Every structure is written in C-alpha cells, then in structure tokens.
C-alpha cells in the first residue's frame, strides 16, 4: 500500500513539473525552445524529484508526518525553481557564446549572473543531499565493520560533515577510541559523545564536570554515569540539570526528597511528576507555593492512595 502511494505521489510530482514546463515551452519564442537548455532543466528537476522521494520516504520512516506532508508541495516547487535556473543559465550561456558583442560585460553578464545563482542553489542542494545521506548512514545500527571503518576514516581525517560526525558519535558502533577526542570538542560534539551508550564511566564523569550545562544535561541519561556523579549533578548550579536528575531511577530516594524542597519550582514540579515519590513528600508538594507544582501534585495524588 505504501509503495503504491509513493509511486502515485512521484507520478503526481512529475505531472505537475511537466505541465508547467509544457505551458512555458509553447509560450516561449522559437529561440527559447532550444533543446539543450530544456534538457538541463529536465535533468535538474528529475534529480530534485528523486531526492524529494528519498526525503519523503525517510520522513515517513522516522514518523515525521508533518514534515512529510510539507514535502508534498515543496518538492515540485523546488524542482521547478532549480530546473528553471538551470534552463536560464544554459540558455544565456549559449546565446552569449553566439553574440558578436565586443563588450564582455554586456555579452556575458546576464549568463554569468544566472550561472552563479544556479551553481549556488544547485551546489547547496547537492551538498545537502550528500550530507543528509551520510548522516543517516552514520546513525544506522546496521553498519558493517567496513562501513564503520570508512566513516571513522572520514571522521579522523576531518573530512566528515558535522551532521555525519554527530550522528556517528551517538552511534554505539562508533569506535570507542574516537569518543575521548571529541569529548573536548564543540558543545554539539560533547553532547553527541554524552549520548553514546558505550561511553566509559571515566569519560561520563568528565562530561558530568563540563563547564557547559547542556553537556551535563545530556550525560545524565547515560547509563555509564556512576551514581556518585549523578548525585553530584542533583546539586548542580543549573536548575535544568537538577531537574533532569529527578527523572533517573538510579538517584537515591534521599536525594529525590532533597530536590522536592529545591528553591526552583521547575525542579519541584519535576519531582512531583515522579511515581516513586513518597506519600509524605507528595503531600508536602500539595501545599507548594507554586500553583503549577500544586497542580502537578494534585494530578499525581488523584490516582494514588496516599499513606
């Protein structure tokens, strides 16, 4: 059923593009109907539709249905836009080559401008397509040892794109020796390392002490983080970090109770959401000065029998 819908969607895109091009073709003067520019337009548009079909399929596979819906009108519009740029650049380059105009700017100016615009948008599309494909591959849990070696080589040599690098650092198949190298990298690189399930305890402890609260926030959910470090993060200066620790089942009850009296109401609200919170602590939060915390505590208390 899905394959049939996909085929119908691609055929609809092709029909839209060909209909627009058909109308444009017959409205142009004979000079504008030269075959080479139109061939470029069709090839460029075809590549855009092909990539759009891949993006749509990926969005459906990822459960990103809103994104997939948005792609339905965007893909043919992008195909027409880039195809038209390719047509215009090719047409004006051919016409410029045939002109006898001695003034170089007047002869080649329009053609050069369109070619630059086409190269920018077309190049960005191609590079984006390659980068997205590599990032999805790097995140796959079905990588072969040969695949891992190829990606690791690109990462090591610095030729991997940022999205591919981050996806690979999060992947449990990423060689463990690469993780320490990027544990001192950018914020995004450190948070990616913090999400790798094969993180060593020592490296998890290091990231838990990072100056960036976002890095500390991400490493909290890593199973490699020792309980002592988790307890330390429950005393963090950043309220969002303290709140995240409350979700962790490994956090001792005594520390969860301490967070129930935290000065930040976001932290107390998170604690009020915990099913393992004692009846006494939940009762205390029912009288919390924050209306939001009280509302959360009342909701949790409504389906619990308090001692």
C-alpha positions in Angstrom: 0.0 0.0 0.0 2.8 2.4 0.9 4.8 1.6 -2.2 1.7 2.3 -4.3 1.1 5.7 -2.6 4.7 6.6 -3.1 4.6 5.8 -6.8 1.4 7.9 -7.2 3.0 10.8 -5.3 6.1 10.8 -7.6 3.9 10.5 -10.7 1.9 13.5 -9.5 5.1 15.5 -9.0 6.3 14.6 -12.5 2.9 15.5 -13.9 3.0 19.0 -12.3 6.5 19.7 -13.4 5.9 18.5 -17.0 2.6 20.5 -17.1 4.3 23.7 -16.0 7.2 23.2 -18.4 4.8 22.3 -21.3 2.9 25.6 -20.9 6.2 27.5 -20.6 7.7 25.8 -23.7 4.8 26.7 -26.0 4.6 30.3 -24.7 8.3 30.9 -25.5 9.6 32.1 -28.9 11.4 29.6 -31.1 14.8 30.7 -29.7 13.6 29.8 -26.2 12.8 26.2 -27.3 16.3 25.1 -27.9 16.7 21.5 -26.7 19.9 21.8 -24.7 18.5 24.3 -22.0 15.4 22.2 -21.7 17.4 19.0 -21.3 19.3 20.6 -18.4 16.0 21.8 -16.9 14.5 18.3 -17.1 17.6 16.6 -15.7 17.9 19.0 -12.8 14.2 18.7 -12.0 14.3 15.0 -12.2 17.2 14.8 -9.7 15.2 17.1 -7.4 12.2 14.8 -7.6 14.3 11.8 -7.0 15.9 13.4 -3.9 12.4 14.5 -2.8 11.1 11.0 -3.0 14.0 9.8 -0.7 13.4 12.7 1.7 9.7 11.9 1.8 10.3 8.2 2.4 12.8 9.0 5.2 10.4 11.3 6.9 7.7 8.7 6.9 10.1 6.1 8.2 11.1 8.5 11.0 7.5 9.2 11.9 7.9 12.9 10.9 4.5 13.0 9.2 4.2 16.8 9.4 7.5 17.1 7.6 6.4 14.6 5.0 3.2 16.5 4.4 5.1 19.7 3.9 7.4 18.0 1.4 4.4 17.2 -0.9 4.1 20.8 -2.3 7.7 21.8 -1.6 9.4 19.1 -3.8 7.8 20.1 -7.1 8.3 23.8 -6.4 12.0 23.3 -5.7 12.3 21.1 -8.8 10.8 23.8 -11.0 12.9 26.5 -9.3 16.2 24.8 -9.8 15.2 23.5 -13.2 14.3 27.0 -14.3 17.6 28.3 -13.1 19.4 25.6 -15.0 17.4 26.4 -18.1 18.1 30.1 -17.8 21.8 29.7 -17.1 22.3 27.3 -20.0 20.2 29.3 -22.5 22.0 32.6 -21.8 25.4 30.9 -21.9 24.6 29.6 -25.4 23.3 32.9 -26.5 26.3 34.8 -25.1 28.6 32.4 -27.0 26.9 33.2 -30.2 26.8 37.0 -29.8 29.2 39.3 -31.6 29.0 41.9 -28.8 32.6 43.1 -28.1 31.7 44.4 -24.6 32.4 41.4 -22.3 30.1 42.6 -19.5 27.1 43.1 -21.8 27.8 39.8 -23.6 28.4 37.5 -20.6 26.9 39.5 -17.6 23.4 38.0 -17.6 24.7 34.5 -18.3 27.3 34.7 -15.6 24.9 36.0 -13.0 22.4 33.2 -13.7 25.1 30.6 -13.7 26.4 31.8 -10.3 22.9 31.7 -8.8 22.3 28.3 -10.3 25.6 27.0 -9.0 24.9 28.3 -5.5 21.5 26.8 -5.1 22.2 23.7 -7.1 25.5 23.1 -5.3 23.9 23.7 -1.9 21.2 21.1 -2.8 23.8 18.5 -3.9 26.0 19.1 -0.8 23.0 19.0 1.5 21.8 15.7 -0.1 25.2 14.1 0.3 25.5 15.3 3.9 22.0 14.1 4.8 22.6 10.7 3.3 25.9 10.3 5.1 24.4 11.4 8.4 21.6 8.9 8.1 24.1 6.2 7.2 26.3 7.1 10.2 23.4 6.8 12.6 22.4 3.3 11.3 22.6 0.3 13.7 23.2 -1.9 10.7 26.7 -0.7 9.7 29.1 -3.3 8.7 32.7 -3.3 10.0 33.8 -2.0 6.6 31.2 0.9 6.8 32.4 1.8 10.3 36.0 1.9 9.1 35.1 4.2 6.2 33.2 6.6 8.4 35.8 6.5 11.1 38.5 7.4 8.5 36.4 10.4 7.4 36.0 11.5 11.0 39.6 11.0 11.8 40.8 12.9 8.7 38.4 15.7 9.3 36.5 15.3 6.0 33.2 14.2 7.6 30.5 16.8 7.7 29.2 18.0 11.0 25.9 16.1 10.8 27.6 12.9 9.9 30.1 13.3 12.7 27.5 14.0 15.3 25.4 11.0 14.2 28.4 8.7 14.3 29.5 9.9 17.7 26.0 9.0 19.1 26.1 5.6 17.4 27.0 2.6 19.6 29.0 1.2 16.7 31.4 4.2 16.8 34.9 3.0 17.8 35.3 3.8 21.5 38.8 5.4 20.9 37.2 8.2 18.9 35.0 9.4 21.8 37.7 11.0 24.0 38.9 13.0 21.1 35.6 14.8 20.8 34.8 15.0 24.5 36.8 18.2 24.4 35.2 19.5 21.2 32.3 21.8 20.5 29.1 21.8 22.5 27.4 19.7 19.9 30.2 17.2 19.7 30.3 16.8 23.5 26.6 16.3 23.8 26.8 13.7 21.0 29.5 11.9 22.9 27.4 12.1 26.0 24.6 10.2 24.3 26.8 7.3 23.2 25.7 4.2 25.2 29.3 2.8 25.1 30.7 5.7 26.9 33.2 4.7 29.6 32.5 5.7 33.2 35.6 7.8 33.3 34.5 9.8 30.3 31.0 10.1 31.6 32.4 11.6 34.8 34.5 14.0 32.8 31.5 15.2 30.9 29.5 15.5 34.1 32.0 18.1 35.2 32.0 20.0 32.0 31.5 23.8 32.2 28.6 23.7 29.7 25.3 22.9 31.4 23.9 21.4 28.2 26.7 18.8 28.2 26.0 17.9 31.8 22.3 17.7 31.0 22.8 15.1 28.3 25.2 12.9 30.2 22.7 12.4 33.0 20.7 9.9 30.9 23.8 7.9 30.0 23.8 4.5 31.9 27.6 4.7 32.2 27.4 7.7 34.6 28.2 6.5 38.2 25.6 7.1 40.9 28.0 9.4 42.8 28.3 11.7 39.7 24.5 11.6 39.4 24.1 12.7 43.0 26.6 15.4 42.4 24.6 16.7 39.4 21.5 16.7 41.6 23.3 19.6 43.4 24.2 21.3 40.2 24.0 25.1 39.9 21.8 24.8 36.9 18.2 24.1 37.7 17.5 22.2 34.4 20.4 19.8 35.3 19.0 19.3 38.8 15.5 18.7 37.3 16.8 16.1 34.9 18.4 14.0 37.6 15.0 13.7 39.3 13.9 11.5 36.3 16.7 9.0 36.9 15.7 5.9 38.8 19.2 5.5 40.0 19.0 8.7 42.0 18.7 7.7 45.7 15.5 8.4 47.4 17.1 10.8 49.9 18.4 13.0 47.1 15.0 12.9 45.4 13.4 14.1 48.6 16.0 16.9 48.8 15.0 18.0 45.3 11.4 18.1 46.5 12.4 21.2 48.6 14.5 22.7 45.8 14.2 26.5 45.5 13.4 26.3 41.8 9.8 25.4 41.1 10.7 23.7 37.8 12.8 21.2 39.8 10.0 20.7 42.4 7.5 20.3 39.5 9.7 17.5 38.0 9.9 15.8 41.4 6.1 16.0 41.7 5.8 14.0 38.5 7.8 11.0 39.9 5.7 7.9 40.6 8.3 6.7 43.1 7.9 9.9 45.3 6.9 9.0 48.8 3.4 9.9 50.0 4.8 12.3 52.6 6.8 14.2 50.0 3.8 14.3 47.6 1.6 15.6 50.4 4.1 18.4 51.1 4.1 19.4 47.4 0.3 19.6 47.6 0.9 22.7 49.7 3.7 24.1 47.5 3.8 27.9 47.0 3.8 27.4 43.2 0.4 26.9 41.6 2.0 24.8 38.9 3.7 22.4 41.3 0.5 22.1 43.3 -1.5 21.3 40.2 1.0 18.6 39.2 1.0 17.1 42.8 -2.8 17.1 42.8 -2.9 15.3 39.5 -0.5 12.6 40.7 -2.3 12.3 44.0 -5.6 11.8 42.2 -4.7 8.2 41.2 -2.6 7.3 44.2 -3.5 6.2 47.7 -1.6 8.4 50.0 -0.4 6.9 53.3 
